[in-house]
């Protein structure tokens, strides 16, 4: 278990050092709409998944959900990620992988949002300048070793605004894969 923690920490440090742009007190990463990054840290029968990207890529908007439809969309995606992850990221059935922990949340930089809103004079553009990200994590425990198995990625099928999807896998081998189709299988 110590080495999966080490892999996770290294992945987190790599992600932070390559993705986050700080401007004053602003803590959200500069982001490209439609672009999502997934990280998978694998050790034997355990996989930790981290997915980050602009909220627009997941929800179609970046502001705090206001309407009942927008709130339901965010809630439905959170439930899908936490309760039905295998519909988006599916490992070989014979591995019997079960989600032991999962979270899905929208992160909005309040200071950046207030600053942007203060500059907007046109009430029709009241949401301009708001930037938020989705941060989702999951930990799966399987009954067999994951090395050499397959994982099927269907994230583009679920998140229609996703244009670019890249996956970094850290395990016995380290590899990066660009997902180019709505459903794609990768060998771990």
Helices and strands as residue ranges (DSSP letters): H 2-19, E 35-43, E 46-54, H 55-59, H 68-83, G 85-87, E 89-91, G 93-95, E 98-108, H 110-119, G 123-125, E 132-141, E 150-153, H 155-158, E 164-170, E 174-179, E 184-187
